[in-house]
């Protein structure tokens, strides 16, 4: 059984920047929802991003949606802070 994937163009915003930056396309089993975290490797470091908008494709034959996400920080630091809150 093959698992299908959805390709999405990912645009991110880092702290202190005013502009969105495209980081290419990524494959997802399902498109993430608003407020979910996605993990991206940038310059050999892993960061967590919070999804703030998802634009679904208007044409079902072209399955590239757009995901807008803001950087929360390095994955290890974000997870440590998150688990200390609980």
N, C-alpha and C positions, 0 to 999 in steps of 0.2 A: 504494500500500500504506500503510495507516494504522498508526501505531505506537501501541499501547495504553499506558496509564500506570496506575500504582497511586497512589492518594491515601493519604497517611499523616498522621496527627496527630503533630506533632513537639513533644516536651517536652525542654527543655534545663535544664542546671544550670551556672551561672556560678561561677567561683572565689570562694570565700568565702561562698557562699550555702548554706542548708540545704534550701531548697525547690526543687522542679521548677517550671519556668514553661512554660506552653503558648505556643507561638509560631505557632499556627495549623496549617493543613494545607498540605502541599507535594505536588507530583506527582513521581514517580520512574518511570523506565523499569522498574526492578526495585527491590525493597526493599534498602537497603544491609545489609551484614552487620556483625556485631559486630567492632569494631576498625577498620572503614573510617572515612574522614573524609567528612563532608558539609559543604557550604559554605552559610552562611546570611547574608543581609544583615539586620543589626540596626541601627537608627538610622543608616542611610546608611553603615555600615561593614561590611566583609565579614570574617566570622570563620570559623574552621574548628572543627568539633566532632568528637569521636571517639564513634562509636556504641557504647553499652554494653549496650543491650538492644533487641530487636525483638519486638513482639507482633503475630503474624499474626492476621488477622480469622478469627473462628470460622465466619462465614457467607460463603460464596463470592459471594453476590449483593451483599454489602456489603463493598467492597474497601478500607475504611479501616483500615489497621493503625496501630500506635503505634510511634514511634521515640523512644528515650531517648538523649540525647547530652550529653556534657560539653564545655564550651568549652575549647579549647586556647589560643586567642588570636587576634589579628589574622592574617589569612591570610598577609600578606607576612612577618611575623615568624616564624610557624610554619614556613613553607616555607624561609626562610633558615636557620633553626636545623636543620631536617631535612637540607638539602643539605650543610651544613657537617659533619654527623656522618658522611657517607658517604665 
